[in-house]
Amino acid sequence: MKRSGLKFALVVIALIFSSCASSSLRVPGETKIILKNLASEYYNIAEGYMEIKNYTKAAEYYKLAMRNEDLFLAANYKLARCYVFAKDWDNAVKNYKFLLELDKDNTLLLASLAYISAMRGDVDDSIMQYKALIEKNPYDENLLESYVTLLINVGRGEDAEASFFVLKEKFPDNKQIANFAQQLNEIVDNFDADKKPDSPADAKGEKAASASDKKN
């Protein structure tokens, strides 16, 4: 009787575990893992939509991916870029400013806002933002490249020429040098990409000499 009773008890225990496995009862922490994995899938789907330039769908899935706290910041940043590509400037600015609240000195985020200002037509404001950033980050190649691109695109030839030579001197292997030189040749009179621009000290000396000649 004791053996049959033990056997019956084991059968009952097995049935209980079988029932738990097939029911809606989840292992502690399992729901969180499932949601985390699901959010990762959403992020990957969003990336796929970005590749085919379907920014509306990409934005939708980046928002879903934010449910994973580990992906929250990355998805937020990608969402901001998504808005930029879609030319949804208001939402792009909103997202970038939110991220800046968490990292107020982030050069990439600040440069993105400067770019958006230019695209919105606030060229002077954009130029001021870029100047401030370059002053703080004089050896940021991407920043200098973006600034030259902006100046050329808005027709600020003289400023673009001066910044071009700064870029060329600091980063002679920059891939955009030749392209910039060709564009500047079209908008700046007597542009010569191979000349050495006068240093500020030389320029002051020339002006002083010129003033002296006039007096004499």
Disulfide bonds with the S-S distance in Angstrom:
none
